[in-house]
Amino acid sequence: MEEDSGDPDPASAVAAENTALREAVRLLREQVESLTMKQRFGIHHFAASDKDIRFFTWFASYTLLMQFWALIEPAVPSMVSVRQAQRGHLTESKSATHSLQPIDECFMFLNIME
């Protein structure tokens, strides 16, 4: 008969440590996402205030702005930037990078249309 030395099974210990590390990584990713969202510009900062949406976009509410966005969003892939139009490149290049999401670009555009 084998004696139980009280030491946990090494495989169980590694599995438990692995699970704990995965949870720690998940929590860190959530914290990074939260900080990134707080620091980045975006319409989500104004979504809770219809007054702010009205001030910045002239839409009466966030809901109406989102309804407008739902109408134009399907055209986003075929849109051409001003720079591309000036250069005569009327098709969006696959390597084009944008620092803002399309909804946020639209929001910025609406801000300057006053």
PyMOL CGO cylinders between C-alpha atoms (Angstrom):
from pymol import cmd
from pymol.cgo import CYLINDER

trace = [
    CYLINDER, 0.00, 0.00, 0.00, 1.32, 3.45, -0.90, 0.3, 1, 1, 1, 1, 1, 1,
    CYLINDER, 1.32, 3.45, -0.90, 1.79, 6.14, 1.68, 0.3, 1, 1, 1, 1, 1, 1,
    CYLINDER, 1.79, 6.14, 1.68, 0.12, 9.51, 1.06, 0.3, 1, 1, 1, 1, 1, 1,
    CYLINDER, 0.12, 9.51, 1.06, 2.77, 12.14, 1.63, 0.3, 1, 1, 1, 1, 1, 1,
    CYLINDER, 2.77, 12.14, 1.63, 0.21, 14.96, 1.49, 0.3, 1, 1, 1, 1, 1, 1,
    CYLINDER, 0.21, 14.96, 1.49, 1.79, 16.45, -1.63, 0.3, 1, 1, 1, 1, 1, 1,
    CYLINDER, 1.79, 16.45, -1.63, -0.74, 17.34, -4.30, 0.3, 1, 1, 1, 1, 1, 1,
    CYLINDER, -0.74, 17.34, -4.30, -0.59, 15.62, -7.66, 0.3, 1, 1, 1, 1, 1, 1,
    CYLINDER, -0.59, 15.62, -7.66, 1.87, 17.63, -9.84, 0.3, 1, 1, 1, 1, 1, 1,
    CYLINDER, 1.87, 17.63, -9.84, -0.51, 17.56, -12.80, 0.3, 1, 1, 1, 1, 1, 1,
    CYLINDER, -0.51, 17.56, -12.80, -3.35, 18.93, -10.66, 0.3, 1, 1, 1, 1, 1, 1,
    CYLINDER, -3.35, 18.93, -10.66, -1.10, 21.67, -9.30, 0.3, 1, 1, 1, 1, 1, 1,
    CYLINDER, -1.10, 21.67, -9.30, -0.05, 22.70, -12.81, 0.3, 1, 1, 1, 1, 1, 1,
    CYLINDER, -0.05, 22.70, -12.81, -3.66, 22.65, -14.02, 0.3, 1, 1, 1, 1, 1, 1,
    CYLINDER, -3.66, 22.65, -14.02, -4.75, 24.83, -11.10, 0.3, 1, 1, 1, 1, 1, 1,
    CYLINDER, -4.75, 24.83, -11.10, -1.91, 27.27, -11.70, 0.3, 1, 1, 1, 1, 1, 1,
    CYLINDER, -1.91, 27.27, -11.70, -2.77, 27.36, -15.41, 0.3, 1, 1, 1, 1, 1, 1,
    CYLINDER, -2.77, 27.36, -15.41, -6.40, 28.15, -14.60, 0.3, 1, 1, 1, 1, 1, 1,
    CYLINDER, -6.40, 28.15, -14.60, -5.37, 30.92, -12.19, 0.3, 1, 1, 1, 1, 1, 1,
    CYLINDER, -5.37, 30.92, -12.19, -3.00, 32.44, -14.76, 0.3, 1, 1, 1, 1, 1, 1,
    CYLINDER, -3.00, 32.44, -14.76, -5.66, 32.36, -17.48, 0.3, 1, 1, 1, 1, 1, 1,
    CYLINDER, -5.66, 32.36, -17.48, -8.07, 34.19, -15.18, 0.3, 1, 1, 1, 1, 1, 1,
    CYLINDER, -8.07, 34.19, -15.18, -5.40, 36.79, -14.34, 0.3, 1, 1, 1, 1, 1, 1,
    CYLINDER, -5.40, 36.79, -14.34, -4.74, 37.36, -18.06, 0.3, 1, 1, 1, 1, 1, 1,
    CYLINDER, -4.74, 37.36, -18.06, -8.47, 37.72, -18.73, 0.3, 1, 1, 1, 1, 1, 1,
    CYLINDER, -8.47, 37.72, -18.73, -8.80, 40.32, -15.97, 0.3, 1, 1, 1, 1, 1, 1,
    CYLINDER, -8.80, 40.32, -15.97, -5.79, 42.25, -17.26, 0.3, 1, 1, 1, 1, 1, 1,
    CYLINDER, -5.79, 42.25, -17.26, -7.22, 42.27, -20.80, 0.3, 1, 1, 1, 1, 1, 1,
    CYLINDER, -7.22, 42.27, -20.80, -10.51, 43.66, -19.48, 0.3, 1, 1, 1, 1, 1, 1,
    CYLINDER, -10.51, 43.66, -19.48, -8.64, 46.39, -17.60, 0.3, 1, 1, 1, 1, 1, 1,
    CYLINDER, -8.64, 46.39, -17.60, -6.62, 47.33, -20.69, 0.3, 1, 1, 1, 1, 1, 1,
    CYLINDER, -6.62, 47.33, -20.69, -9.78, 47.44, -22.82, 0.3, 1, 1, 1, 1, 1, 1,
    CYLINDER, -9.78, 47.44, -22.82, -11.49, 49.61, -20.23, 0.3, 1, 1, 1, 1, 1, 1,
    CYLINDER, -11.49, 49.61, -20.23, -8.57, 52.05, -20.09, 0.3, 1, 1, 1, 1, 1, 1,
    CYLINDER, -8.57, 52.05, -20.09, -8.29, 52.13, -23.87, 0.3, 1, 1, 1, 1, 1, 1,
    CYLINDER, -8.29, 52.13, -23.87, -11.99, 52.91, -24.23, 0.3, 1, 1, 1, 1, 1, 1,
    CYLINDER, -11.99, 52.91, -24.23, -11.72, 55.72, -21.70, 0.3, 1, 1, 1, 1, 1, 1,
    CYLINDER, -11.72, 55.72, -21.70, -8.76, 57.28, -23.47, 0.3, 1, 1, 1, 1, 1, 1,
    CYLINDER, -8.76, 57.28, -23.47, -9.87, 56.94, -27.10, 0.3, 1, 1, 1, 1, 1, 1,
    CYLINDER, -9.87, 56.94, -27.10, -12.17, 59.40, -28.73, 0.3, 1, 1, 1, 1, 1, 1,
    CYLINDER, -12.17, 59.40, -28.73, -15.51, 58.04, -29.79, 0.3, 1, 1, 1, 1, 1, 1,
    CYLINDER, -15.51, 58.04, -29.79, -19.20, 58.59, -29.98, 0.3, 1, 1, 1, 1, 1, 1,
    CYLINDER, -19.20, 58.59, -29.98, -19.65, 56.20, -27.05, 0.3, 1, 1, 1, 1, 1, 1,
    CYLINDER, -19.65, 56.20, -27.05, -18.53, 59.04, -24.76, 0.3, 1, 1, 1, 1, 1, 1,
    CYLINDER, -18.53, 59.04, -24.76, -21.64, 61.01, -25.73, 0.3, 1, 1, 1, 1, 1, 1,
    CYLINDER, -21.64, 61.01, -25.73, -24.17, 58.20, -26.06, 0.3, 1, 1, 1, 1, 1, 1,
    CYLINDER, -24.17, 58.20, -26.06, -25.71, 58.75, -22.63, 0.3, 1, 1, 1, 1, 1, 1,
    CYLINDER, -25.71, 58.75, -22.63, -26.53, 62.41, -23.28, 0.3, 1, 1, 1, 1, 1, 1,
    CYLINDER, -26.53, 62.41, -23.28, -29.04, 63.40, -25.94, 0.3, 1, 1, 1, 1, 1, 1,
    CYLINDER, -29.04, 63.40, -25.94, -28.19, 67.01, -25.06, 0.3, 1, 1, 1, 1, 1, 1,
    CYLINDER, -28.19, 67.01, -25.06, -24.56, 66.45, -26.08, 0.3, 1, 1, 1, 1, 1, 1,
    CYLINDER, -24.56, 66.45, -26.08, -25.58, 64.58, -29.24, 0.3, 1, 1, 1, 1, 1, 1,
    CYLINDER, -25.58, 64.58, -29.24, -27.87, 67.49, -30.16, 0.3, 1, 1, 1, 1, 1, 1,
    CYLINDER, -27.87, 67.49, -30.16, -25.10, 70.03, -29.50, 0.3, 1, 1, 1, 1, 1, 1,
    CYLINDER, -25.10, 70.03, -29.50, -22.45, 68.23, -31.53, 0.3, 1, 1, 1, 1, 1, 1,
    CYLINDER, -22.45, 68.23, -31.53, -24.47, 66.73, -34.39, 0.3, 1, 1, 1, 1, 1, 1,
    CYLINDER, -24.47, 66.73, -34.39, -27.84, 68.49, -34.58, 0.3, 1, 1, 1, 1, 1, 1,
    CYLINDER, -27.84, 68.49, -34.58, -29.57, 65.12, -34.27, 0.3, 1, 1, 1, 1, 1, 1,
    CYLINDER, -29.57, 65.12, -34.27, -32.29, 65.27, -31.62, 0.3, 1, 1, 1, 1, 1, 1,
    CYLINDER, -32.29, 65.27, -31.62, -31.10, 62.10, -29.87, 0.3, 1, 1, 1, 1, 1, 1,
    CYLINDER, -31.10, 62.10, -29.87, -28.54, 59.34, -29.88, 0.3, 1, 1, 1, 1, 1, 1,
    CYLINDER, -28.54, 59.34, -29.88, -31.26, 56.98, -31.10, 0.3, 1, 1, 1, 1, 1, 1,
    CYLINDER, -31.26, 56.98, -31.10, -31.94, 59.10, -34.18, 0.3, 1, 1, 1, 1, 1, 1,
    CYLINDER, -31.94, 59.10, -34.18, -28.23, 59.40, -34.89, 0.3, 1, 1, 1, 1, 1, 1,
    CYLINDER, -28.23, 59.40, -34.89, -27.90, 55.61, -34.73, 0.3, 1, 1, 1, 1, 1, 1,
    CYLINDER, -27.90, 55.61, -34.73, -30.87, 55.21, -37.08, 0.3, 1, 1, 1, 1, 1, 1,
    CYLINDER, -30.87, 55.21, -37.08, -29.13, 57.54, -39.54, 0.3, 1, 1, 1, 1, 1, 1,
    CYLINDER, -29.13, 57.54, -39.54, -25.90, 55.55, -39.13, 0.3, 1, 1, 1, 1, 1, 1,
    CYLINDER, -25.90, 55.55, -39.13, -27.75, 52.30, -39.84, 0.3, 1, 1, 1, 1, 1, 1,
    CYLINDER, -27.75, 52.30, -39.84, -28.83, 53.78, -43.19, 0.3, 1, 1, 1, 1, 1, 1,
    CYLINDER, -28.83, 53.78, -43.19, -25.36, 54.85, -44.32, 0.3, 1, 1, 1, 1, 1, 1,
    CYLINDER, -25.36, 54.85, -44.32, -23.19, 52.17, -42.72, 0.3, 1, 1, 1, 1, 1, 1,
    CYLINDER, -23.19, 52.17, -42.72, -23.64, 49.67, -45.60, 0.3, 1, 1, 1, 1, 1, 1,
    CYLINDER, -23.64, 49.67, -45.60, -21.91, 52.18, -47.91, 0.3, 1, 1, 1, 1, 1, 1,
    CYLINDER, -21.91, 52.18, -47.91, -18.79, 52.45, -45.71, 0.3, 1, 1, 1, 1, 1, 1,
    CYLINDER, -18.79, 52.45, -45.71, -16.73, 49.86, -47.65, 0.3, 1, 1, 1, 1, 1, 1,
    CYLINDER, -16.73, 49.86, -47.65, -17.19, 51.76, -50.92, 0.3, 1, 1, 1, 1, 1, 1,
    CYLINDER, -17.19, 51.76, -50.92, -16.38, 55.21, -49.53, 0.3, 1, 1, 1, 1, 1, 1,
    CYLINDER, -16.38, 55.21, -49.53, -13.27, 56.99, -50.76, 0.3, 1, 1, 1, 1, 1, 1,
    CYLINDER, -13.27, 56.99, -50.76, -11.24, 59.41, -48.67, 0.3, 1, 1, 1, 1, 1, 1,
    CYLINDER, -11.24, 59.41, -48.67, -10.64, 62.99, -49.77, 0.3, 1, 1, 1, 1, 1, 1,
    CYLINDER, -10.64, 62.99, -49.77, -6.93, 62.24, -50.19, 0.3, 1, 1, 1, 1, 1, 1,
    CYLINDER, -6.93, 62.24, -50.19, -7.67, 59.30, -52.49, 0.3, 1, 1, 1, 1, 1, 1,
    CYLINDER, -7.67, 59.30, -52.49, -10.04, 61.41, -54.56, 0.3, 1, 1, 1, 1, 1, 1,
    CYLINDER, -10.04, 61.41, -54.56, -7.42, 64.18, -54.87, 0.3, 1, 1, 1, 1, 1, 1,
    CYLINDER, -7.42, 64.18, -54.87, -4.80, 61.67, -55.98, 0.3, 1, 1, 1, 1, 1, 1,
    CYLINDER, -4.80, 61.67, -55.98, -7.19, 60.05, -58.44, 0.3, 1, 1, 1, 1, 1, 1,
    CYLINDER, -7.19, 60.05, -58.44, -7.30, 56.73, -56.54, 0.3, 1, 1, 1, 1, 1, 1,
    CYLINDER, -7.30, 56.73, -56.54, -11.02, 56.18, -56.41, 0.3, 1, 1, 1, 1, 1, 1,
    CYLINDER, -11.02, 56.18, -56.41, -10.90, 52.75, -54.86, 0.3, 1, 1, 1, 1, 1, 1,
    CYLINDER, -10.90, 52.75, -54.86, -10.16, 52.05, -51.23, 0.3, 1, 1, 1, 1, 1, 1,
    CYLINDER, -10.16, 52.05, -51.23, -6.80, 50.33, -50.87, 0.3, 1, 1, 1, 1, 1, 1,
    CYLINDER, -6.80, 50.33, -50.87, -6.61, 47.25, -48.70, 0.3, 1, 1, 1, 1, 1, 1,
    CYLINDER, -6.61, 47.25, -48.70, -3.66, 48.75, -46.82, 0.3, 1, 1, 1, 1, 1, 1,
    CYLINDER, -3.66, 48.75, -46.82, -5.50, 51.94, -45.86, 0.3, 1, 1, 1, 1, 1, 1,
    CYLINDER, -5.50, 51.94, -45.86, -5.47, 52.42, -42.13, 0.3, 1, 1, 1, 1, 1, 1,
    CYLINDER, -5.47, 52.42, -42.13, -7.85, 54.50, -40.12, 0.3, 1, 1, 1, 1, 1, 1,
    CYLINDER, -7.85, 54.50, -40.12, -7.24, 55.67, -36.60, 0.3, 1, 1, 1, 1, 1, 1,
    CYLINDER, -7.24, 55.67, -36.60, -10.97, 56.07, -35.97, 0.3, 1, 1, 1, 1, 1, 1,
    CYLINDER, -10.97, 56.07, -35.97, -13.86, 53.70, -36.41, 0.3, 1, 1, 1, 1, 1, 1,
    CYLINDER, -13.86, 53.70, -36.41, -16.20, 54.70, -39.29, 0.3, 1, 1, 1, 1, 1, 1,
    CYLINDER, -16.20, 54.70, -39.29, -18.96, 55.72, -36.85, 0.3, 1, 1, 1, 1, 1, 1,
    CYLINDER, -18.96, 55.72, -36.85, -16.50, 58.04, -35.10, 0.3, 1, 1, 1, 1, 1, 1,
    CYLINDER, -16.50, 58.04, -35.10, -15.34, 59.51, -38.42, 0.3, 1, 1, 1, 1, 1, 1,
    CYLINDER, -15.34, 59.51, -38.42, -18.98, 60.23, -39.20, 0.3, 1, 1, 1, 1, 1, 1,
    CYLINDER, -18.98, 60.23, -39.20, -19.42, 61.81, -35.78, 0.3, 1, 1, 1, 1, 1, 1,
    CYLINDER, -19.42, 61.81, -35.78, -16.40, 64.06, -36.39, 0.3, 1, 1, 1, 1, 1, 1,
    CYLINDER, -16.40, 64.06, -36.39, -17.77, 65.03, -39.80, 0.3, 1, 1, 1, 1, 1, 1,
    CYLINDER, -17.77, 65.03, -39.80, -21.11, 65.97, -38.22, 0.3, 1, 1, 1, 1, 1, 1,
    CYLINDER, -21.11, 65.97, -38.22, -19.23, 68.11, -35.68, 0.3, 1, 1, 1, 1, 1, 1,
    CYLINDER, -19.23, 68.11, -35.68, -17.68, 70.28, -38.37, 0.3, 1, 1, 1, 1, 1, 1,
    CYLINDER, -17.68, 70.28, -38.37, -20.87, 70.64, -40.39, 0.3, 1, 1, 1, 1, 1, 1,
    CYLINDER, -20.87, 70.64, -40.39, -22.26, 73.31, -38.08, 0.3, 1, 1, 1, 1, 1, 1,
]
cmd.load_cgo(trace, "trace")
